[in-house]
């Protein structure tokens, strides 16, 4: 069985993080998004197809030094084709039912159960569905008692919404769905799925957690959720001198933290340095970054290798290199 990973363009909403590395390699704690996707795949999936154009060489270098239990195949996508077009362009490579996964989602969706749900209902397609409190920024779906999708609604006003279930970014499709995808740019959600309603399109609902890591807010949410679930972790080789720490927090190996205040909800990457008098909360400090003296970092992300000067106040930002850096 195969799966398709949609990595989507240049990751502009995560700049400047994506000047350094492509979106699938953005870390959540100490693992890139790509690895969370691979870990979630059912054992029947033996190949992951990745249409990509932006920073392909960085992906190739990464894969040359990392080995996984499945085959990862990078596919050239010279121009954006949308969620449907990217899948349609792979029709000669897809040989049976297949998953399609948004590459910036981390969730508790059990894809093995989703596969069983799909087969039990003899569905032409199955979409994962996640409940949210505020549906105004999402497309929603209405389902019947067996999970069959009856209709969609795009970004409704609260008083007009007929459901609180949003598209959670995991699809399981029969190969016949490719017949509904014309060449060129196609939106799976807006153009293909509505056409499949009459054929038997189902929604698989799950509980637990879900985060869209394609934005600063989503990446922070995913990281903080992971911190809460995993609990505090401090690497043995970290140096911590007279710091006030409020959990949850994770500190990676060879980090150096001196006379600072950290937490709650902070991740410190390997070999990062935080100097005296600095306060950090609800933030990510990636590997080899350095935060100077007397800084305040809140709801923010400091990219790998970046140096924050003394006495900076950073709130609600992603801070890093303002120009592309080819990942090593």
Residue, then its C-alpha position, 0 to 999 in steps of 0.5 A: x500500500x502507498x501514501x502521498x505526503x502533501x508538503x505544499x509549497x515553500x512554507x511561507x507561513x513559517x518563515x523564516x524557519x523554512x528559509x533554513x529547511x523544508x517544512x517536513x523537516x521542521x522539528x516538533x521537540x526533537x523530531x521532524x514533522x516527517x517522522x511523526x507522519x511515518x510513525x503514524x502510517x499503518x504497517x501495510x504502507x510500504x512506500x511514501x510518495x513526496x511531491x516536492x520542489x522547494x528545497x528538494x536537495x535538502x530533503x535528499x541530503x536528509x534522507x541520505x543519512x536517515x533510514x526508515x522502515x518504508x521507502x520514501x520517494x521524492x517526486x518533482x513537482x515543478x509548479x504548484x498543483x494543489x492538493x488534488x493536482x499533486x495527487x493526480x500527477x502521481x496516477x501512473x505510480x499509484x497502484x491501489x488504495x492509498x492514503x493522502x496526508x497533509x505534511x504539517x499535521x500532528x494528531x492522534x488519528x489512528x490510521x490503522x483504525x481509519x483503514x479498517x473503517x474505510x474497508x468496512x464501509x466499502x468507501x470510495x474515500x474516507x476523510x478524517x474529521x476533528x471537532x473544534x469549538x470555532x468552525x469559522x476558519x474551516x470547512x466542515x462536514x455533516x455525517x450520518x450515523x454510519x459516518x457517511x458524509x452528507x454535505x460540506x460547508x466552507x467557513x460558515x458563520x457560527x449561527x449557520x454551521x450545521x456541524x463542528x467537524x473539520x477536515x483533519x488532513x488525512x484521506x484514504x482513497x480508492x484508486x478510482x478517485x483519480x478519475x475525478x482529478x483533471x490535469x493541472x491545479x486542482x483542490x481536492x477539498x473544493x473540487x473532488x470531494x463534493x463530486x464523491x458524495x454520491x459515490x460513498x464518501x465517509x468521515x472518520x472521527x477521532x479523539x485526542x489531539x490535533x494541530x496544524x503545524x503550518x503556522x507559528x500558532x499551530x507549531x507552538x500548540x503542537x509542541x506545547x501539547x507534546x510537552x504536556x503529554x510527555x512530561x518534563x525532560x532534562x537531558x543529562x548533559x545539559x548545564x543549568x545554573x540557578x534557573x527558575x523553571x516552571x513545568x512543563x519544559x524540555x531541555x535537550x543535550x548540551x544546552x546551557x542555561x544560566x540564571x534565567x526563568x523558563x516556563x511554562x511550556x518551553x522547549x530548549x534545543x540541543x546546544x542552545x544557550x540562554x543567558x542571565x536575566x532572560x525570561x522565556x515562556x510558551x516558546x521554542x528555542x531551537x538547536x544551537x540558538x543563543x538568547x542574550x542577557x535580559x531578554x523576554x521571549x513569549x509565544x515565539x520561536x527562535x530558529x536554529x543557530x540564531x543569535x538574539x542580542x541582549x535586552x530584546x523583547x520578542x512576543x508572538x514572532x518567529x525570529x531567524x535568518x531573513x534570507x534563505x539558508x540551504x540546510x546542511 
